Amino acid sequence: MVEKDAVAKSKTSVTQQEFESIALVHTAALLRTALRMTKNQNDAEDLVQETMLKAYRFFDRFERGSNIKAWLFEIMTNIFINNYRQKARKPTGVSYEDVDDNFLYHQLESSRGMAVDPEEKLFSKLMDTDVRAAIGDLPEDFRMVVVLAFLEGFSYEEIAEIADIQLGTVKSRLHRARKLLQKSLWNYAAQRGFATEGGK
């Protein structure tokens, strides 16, 4: 009996060490994304804690050698969708079809005195806080794919698996999110005097 307990304790110790070495290193990335999901520090920390507890509990199901970060993000996304999203108010509807694919192009064309690569020059003047604010203002489903793709560097395929959506949906949401971000960032640039709205 004592010997069995010792073996079980030893296995638990090894599992804990392995979990800490390959999973806990992603805590900062999880928290960064959780903050963008929940928009609340306390909720974000609770979400990450719940994610880590669940990941450790089911660590035996993790396929060694596969992408541990994607696995953790999948767990966190599922928890968020099942729990935290239910508590939030239903987001205001937005007609994404109304966001012109060429919005930014038309704005830049009508602006005077721009460089050869006006978009890059214009957005390079914006502060990181402007970009974060623009991402934070995106509707939840769009914000999630943007954070996973552009901030965490996941591939389209990984995002589809993490968020449990079709690959085509990932691409569509990123495309629409990009249009929304371009419009928001143009407005931020205009507010800061880096661009002239309507070319005036």
For each residue, the residues with C-beta under 8 A, 3 or more apart:
1: 4 5
2: 5 6
3: 6 7
4: 1 7 8
5: 1 2 8 9
6: 2 3 9 10
7: 3 4 10 11
8: 4 5 11 12
9: 5 6 12 13
10: 6 7 13 14
11: 7 8 14 15
12: 8 9 15 16
13: 9 10 16 17
14: 10 11 17 18
15: 11 12 18 19 59 60
16: 12 13 19 20 56
17: 13 14 20 21
18: 14 15 21 22 59
19: 15 16 22 23 24 55 56 59
20: 16 17 23 24
21: 17 18 24 25
22: 18 19 25 68
23: 19 20 26 52 55 56 59 68 72
24: 19 20 21 27 52
25: 21 22
26: 23 29 30 68 69 72
27: 24 30 31 48 52
28: 31 32
29: 26 32 33 69 152
30: 26 27 33 34 48 51 52 72 73 76
31: 27 28 34 35 44 45 48
32: 28 29 35 36 151 152
33: 29 30 36 37 73 76 147 148 151 152
34: 30 31 37 38 43 44 45 47 48 51 76 80
35: 31 32 38 39 40 41 44
36: 32 33 39 135 136 143 147 151
37: 33 34 44 47 80 84 140 143 144 147
38: 34 35 43 44 47 80 84
39: 35 36 43 136
40: 35 43 44
41: 35 44 45
42: 45 46
43: 34 38 39 40 46 47 84
44: 31 34 35 37 38 40 41 47 48
45: 31 34 41 42 48 49
46: 42 43 49 50
47: 34 37 38 43 44 50 51 76 79 80 84
48: 27 30 31 34 44 45 51 52 76
49: 45 46 52 53
50: 46 47 53 54 79 83
51: 30 34 47 48 54 55 72 75 76 79
52: 23 24 27 30 48 49 55 56 72
53: 49 50 56 57
54: 50 51 57 58 75 79
55: 19 23 51 52 58 59 62 71 72 75
56: 16 19 23 52 53 59
57: 53 54
58: 54 55 61 62
59: 15 18 19 23 55 56 62
60: 15
61: 58
62: 55 58 59 66 68 71
63: 66
64:
65:
66: 62 63 70 71
67: 70 71 158
68: 22 23 26 62 71 72
69: 26 29 72 73 152
70: 66 67 73 74 154 158 161 162
71: 55 62 66 67 68 74 75
72: 23 26 30 51 52 55 68 69 75 76
73: 30 33 69 70 76 77 148 152 154 162
74: 70 71 77 78 161 162 164
75: 51 54 55 71 72 78 79
76: 30 33 34 47 48 51 72 73 79 80
77: 73 74 80 81 144 162 163 164
78: 74 75 81 82 164
79: 47 50 51 54 75 76 82 83 84
80: 34 37 38 47 76 77 83 84 85
81: 77 78 84 85
82: 78 79 85 86
83: 50 79 80 86 87
84: 37 38 43 47 79 80 81 87 88
85: 80 81 82 88 140
86: 82 83
87: 83 84
88: 84 85 91 140
89:
90:
91: 88 139 140
92:
93:
94: 139
95: 98
96: 99 176 179 180
97:
98: 95
99: 96 103 176 179 180 183
100: 103 106 179
101: 179
102: 105 106
103: 99 100 106 107 179 182 183 186
104: 107 108 119 182 183 186
105: 102 108 109
106: 100 102 103 109 110
107: 103 104 110 111 186 195 197 198 199
108: 104 105 111 114 118 119 122
109: 105 106
110: 106 107 198 199
111: 107 108 114 118 195 196 199
112: 196 199
113:
114: 108 111 118 121 122
115: 118 121
116:
117: 120 121
118: 108 111 114 115 121 122
119: 104 108 122 123
120: 117 123 124
121: 114 115 117 118 124 125
122: 108 114 118 119 125 126 186 189 194 195
123: 119 120 126 185 189
124: 120 121
125: 121 122 189 192 194
126: 122 123 130 131 185 188 189 192 194
127: 130 131
128: 131 132
129: 132 133
130: 126 127 133 134 185 188 192
131: 126 127 128 134 135 185
132: 128 129 135 136
133: 129 130 136 137 188
134: 130 131 137 138 181 184 185 188
135: 36 131 132 138 143 146 147 151 181
136: 36 39 132 133 143
137: 133 134 184
138: 134 135 142 143 146 177 180 181
139: 91 94 142 143
140: 37 85 88 91 143 144
141: 144 145 173
142: 138 139 145 146 173 176 177 180
143: 36 37 135 136 138 139 140 146 147 177
144: 37 77 140 141 147 148 163
145: 141 142 148 149 159 163 170 173 174 177
146: 135 138 142 143 149 150 151 174 177 181
147: 33 36 37 135 143 144 150 151 152
148: 33 73 144 145 151 152 154 158 159 162 163
149: 145 146 152 153 154 156 159 170 174
150: 146 147 153
151: 32 33 36 135 146 147 148
152: 29 32 33 69 73 147 148 149
153: 149 150
154: 70 73 148 149 158 159 162
155: 158 159
156: 149 159 160 167 170 171 174
157: 160 161 167
158: 67 70 148 154 155 161 162
159: 145 148 149 154 155 156 162 163 165 170
160: 156 157 163 164 165 166 167 169 170
161: 70 74 157 158 164
162: 70 73 74 77 148 154 158 159
163: 77 144 145 148 159 160 170
164: 74 77 78 160 161
165: 159 160 169 170
166: 160 169 170
167: 156 157 160 170 171
168: 171 172
169: 160 165 166 172 173
170: 145 149 156 159 160 163 165 166 167 173 174
171: 156 167 168 174 175
172: 168 169 175 176
173: 141 142 145 169 170 176 177
174: 145 146 149 156 170 171 177 178
175: 171 172 178 179
176: 96 99 142 172 173 179 180
177: 138 142 143 145 146 173 174 180 181
178: 174 175 181 182
179: 96 99 100 101 103 175 176 182 183
180: 96 99 138 142 176 177 183 184
181: 134 135 138 146 177 178 184 185
182: 103 104 178 179 185 186
183: 99 103 104 179 180 186 187
184: 134 137 180 181 187 188
185: 123 126 130 131 134 181 182 188 189
186: 103 104 107 122 182 183 189 190 195
187: 183 184 190 191 197
188: 126 130 133 134 184 185 191 192
189: 122 123 125 126 185 186 192 194 195
190: 186 187 193 194 195 196 197
191: 187 188
192: 125 126 130 188 189
193: 190
194: 122 125 126 189 190
195: 107 111 122 186 189 190
196: 111 112 190 199 200
197: 107 187 190 200
198: 107 110
199: 107 110 111 112 196
200: 196 197
